[in-house]
Amino acid sequence: MTKYPLATSTWDDKEIEAINTVIASDMYTMGKHVQQFEEEFSDFVGSKYSVMVNSGSSANLLAVAALFYTKNPKIKRGDEVIVPAVSWSTTYYPLYQYGLKLKFVDVDLHTLNFDLEQLEQAITKDTKMIMAVNLLGNPNDFDAINALIKDTDIVLVEDNCESMGAEFNGKQAGTFGVMGTFSTFFSHHMATMEGGLVVTDDEELYHVLIALRAHGWTRHLPKENKVANKSDDWFTESFRFVLPGYNVRPVEMSGAIGVQQLKKLPDFLEKRRENALLFQELFKNHPDFYIQKNISNSSWFGFSLIIKPESKLQRNDVVKLLTDHHIDCRPIVTGDFTKNEVLKYFDYEIHGEMKNAKYLDTHGLFVGNHQIPLKEEIKHLHKVLS
């Protein structure tokens, strides 16, 4: 019996050894292993700085918060932020929590990222920030987005939590904005128990992120920094608070695991792309389903299937069919997020009709992709859906 789970473990003995190394040191709070992982992750994505946190959601929280605490704040309460209508909930929550106005824009039914025509129409003189979400491994068209904002002061931030390793024109997704966020949750491209990262080339934002990550204190900052220079008195600097921060630090074990996972990541990405080639070949002309269009070089988080308007299939029947054949499936992230009751707390507007977001909300689903070959599983999926 062929089973096709949503995700499988990326660990082997190397991760267990890494955990045991930390246990043997008896030092569990973030330390040298987290620092090593941050440095090596920066090298991998081609960014100057990386800050590891305890989840991708926390990475989004810190990225949004950091924009408020530079010497000349890049954003202020009440500012308008454009977001896609399809993403994960914690793309949106930090924006609400920091008093920003969200403007929801429809997605493209084929790429699942911003509908670029709708995005262009949505940008006004009131737009101060765009949160670009690279969905299911697929990078946005950053040439098009940058062309839309090139003569403005609009801040671009990337939520790249589902798209580690994706590239647009040879450049890593997550490095096109002033900051990019990543997740290392179990089902993502690599796993560190729980974890996430924020990357940036901006030294001031980097120092703000460091302070915000751990209580808003100075302890982890260099003596000369862009937030608050430190004295030579280590005792008073131990508990000196300069920003209204959090405690979203990763544990040291997550950093040690990350070091090992990062060594494997290129092979993980290669396997995902090989799986995607087979999936695309089998489903490219399917009479009932649209599949995601690869914008540049997707890292293929999963494989989306959207029922075509002319098809007689109903999604409930498709979900039951897949479940009966031991194929795990889920909605396409949150579907149309604007349907959710939580919006009653937001300051927001909806630009246009959300036609595509609403359609995929009721007609779409996705199945998993893994870091191992899935030839039999993908053929099984195709057979079931044929």
PyMOL commands that set and color helices and strands:
alter all, ss='L'
color gray80, all
select helices_A, chain A and resi 13-25+32-45+56-66+89-97+116-122+135-137+142-149+203-213+234-238+252-283+315-324+337-339+341-345+355-363+375-384
alter helices_A, ss='H'
color red, helices_A
select strands_A, chain A and resi 49-53+80-84+101-105+127-133+155-159+167-168+171-172+179-183+196-200+289-290+302-307+348-350+364-368
alter strands_A, ss='S'
color yellow, strands_A
deselect
rebuild
show_as cartoon
